[in-house]
């Protein structure tokens, strides 16, 4: 059983919708393939974000410090690089947002995990992710597979996975890191 990481995004005191969209899709993949869903939070203290995320994941790894209130790509990459090295997740999801576009390429290089960006669907086949991307302004869909690796990274297009009321409720464990 492997971990699927979802990197939570927040802005102006709220979790962004892309976070819940990724958790919804990752939850479906985890149920289908018996993986563990882990939400990763880098955010301010006493925000309540970790409790919100615990309702959507098996586990929440929370780095809560007031210095993480505002996004800092270099700090986030350093923290995530260490976390990925320590836990070796099978798949790490980030939003294809300004945060994700800053984080994902550098993090991919630092960790050696292959990266696919701006994905609108994710499947798991033969122990590898298979993603769908739109090309030519959405006129064509491209199905992308990865070379063999211990871990993979994907950025998800906002709006690609809309949560429904039929999601499985979680009571995730919150692990506070420093």
C-alpha positions in Angstrom: 0.0 0.0 0.0 1.5 3.3 -1.1 0.8 7.0 -0.2 -0.8 9.5 -2.5 0.1 13.0 -1.4 -2.1 16.0 -2.1 -0.4 19.4 -1.5 -3.1 21.7 0.0 -3.3 25.3 -1.2 -4.6 28.2 0.8 -5.0 31.9 0.3 -6.3 34.7 2.3 -7.4 32.5 5.2 -9.2 29.8 3.1 -8.3 26.5 1.5 -8.6 26.8 -2.2 -11.1 24.8 -4.2 -8.4 23.0 -6.1 -7.4 21.3 -2.9 -10.8 19.6 -2.5 -10.9 18.7 -6.2 -7.5 16.9 -5.9 -8.6 15.2 -2.6 -11.8 14.0 -4.3 -9.9 12.4 -7.2 -7.1 11.0 -5.1 -9.6 9.5 -2.7 -11.3 7.6 -5.6 -7.8 6.4 -6.8 -6.9 5.3 -3.2 -10.1 3.3 -2.8 -9.7 1.7 -6.1 -6.1 0.7 -5.6 -5.8 0.4 -1.8 -3.5 3.3 -1.3 -3.4 5.8 1.6 -4.5 9.4 1.0 -2.3 12.0 2.7 -3.0 15.7 2.6 0.1 17.9 3.0 -0.4 21.3 4.6 2.1 24.1 4.8 0.2 26.9 6.5 -0.3 29.3 9.4 -0.9 28.2 13.0 -4.4 28.0 14.3 -6.0 28.2 10.8 -8.2 25.2 11.2 -7.0 23.9 7.9 -5.7 20.6 9.3 -9.1 19.8 10.8 -10.8 20.6 7.5 -8.4 18.4 5.6 -8.8 15.5 8.1 -12.4 15.1 6.8 -11.0 14.5 3.3 -7.9 12.2 3.9 -6.6 9.3 5.8 -3.8 11.4 7.2 -2.8 15.1 7.3 0.9 16.0 7.6 0.7 19.6 8.8 3.6 22.1 8.9 1.9 24.9 10.7 3.9 28.0 11.3 3.0 31.7 10.9 6.0 32.0 8.5 4.0 29.8 6.1 1.0 32.1 5.9 2.2 33.5 2.6 3.5 31.2 -0.2 7.3 31.2 -0.5 8.3 28.8 -3.3 11.8 28.2 -2.0 10.7 27.3 1.5 7.8 25.2 0.3 10.2 23.3 -2.1 12.7 22.6 0.7 10.0 21.3 3.1 8.3 19.2 0.4 11.6 17.8 -0.8 12.4 16.5 2.7 8.9 15.1 3.2 9.0 13.3 -0.2 12.4 11.9 0.6 11.2 10.7 4.0 7.9 9.2 2.9 8.5 8.2 -0.7 4.9 8.8 -1.9 3.8 6.9 -5.0 2.0 10.0 -6.5 2.1 13.7 -5.5 -0.7 16.0 -6.7 -0.5 19.7 -6.9 -2.8 22.3 -8.4 -1.9 23.7 -11.8 -2.1 27.1 -10.3 0.6 29.8 -9.8 1.7 27.8 -6.6 1.9 24.5 -8.4 3.6 25.9 -11.5 6.3 27.4 -9.2 6.6 24.3 -7.0 6.3 21.3 -9.3 9.1 21.7 -11.8 11.8 22.4 -9.3 10.5 19.8 -6.9 10.5 17.2 -9.7 14.2 18.0 -10.4 15.1 17.9 -6.8 13.4 14.6 -6.1 13.9 12.9 -9.5 10.2 12.2 -9.8 8.8 12.5 -13.3 6.2 15.3 -13.8 3.1 15.8 -15.9 1.5 19.2 -15.8 -2.0 20.6 -16.5 -3.8 17.2 -16.3 -7.5 16.8 -16.6 -7.7 13.1 -15.7 -5.6 10.5 -13.8 -5.7 6.7 -13.9 -3.5 4.1 -12.4 -2.5 1.3 -14.8 0.3 -1.3 -14.3 1.6 0.5 -11.2 2.0 3.7 -13.1 -0.1 6.8 -13.5 -1.6 7.5 -16.9 -2.8 11.1 -17.3 -4.9 13.0 -19.8 -3.9 16.4 -20.9 -5.6 18.8 -23.3 -3.5 20.1 -26.2 -4.2 22.6 -29.0 -6.4 24.8 -26.8 -8.5 21.7 -25.8 -9.1 20.5 -29.3 -7.3 17.2 -28.6 -6.7 15.0 -25.6 -3.3 13.5 -25.1 -2.9 10.4 -23.0 0.5 10.4 -21.3 2.3 7.6 -19.5 5.4 7.8 -17.4 8.7 6.0 -17.4 9.2 3.7 -14.4 10.0 5.5 -11.2 9.6 5.2 -7.5 7.4 8.3 -7.4 5.5 10.6 -9.7 4.2 14.1 -9.7 1.1 15.6 -11.4 -0.3 19.1 -11.5 -4.1 19.1 -11.9 -6.1 21.7 -13.8 -8.6 23.5 -11.6 -12.1 22.4 -12.3 -11.1 19.0 -13.7 -12.5 17.0 -10.7 -15.6 18.4 -9.1 -16.3 16.9 -5.7 -19.7 15.3 -5.2 -21.8 14.6 -2.1 -21.1 10.9 -2.6 -17.5 11.0 -1.3 -16.4 8.8 1.5 -16.1 10.6 4.8 -12.7 10.4 6.5 -11.6 10.9 10.1 -8.0 11.5 9.2 -5.1 11.5 11.7 -3.3 14.9 11.9 0.5 14.7 12.2 2.1 17.9 13.2 5.7 18.4 11.8 8.2 21.2 12.3 
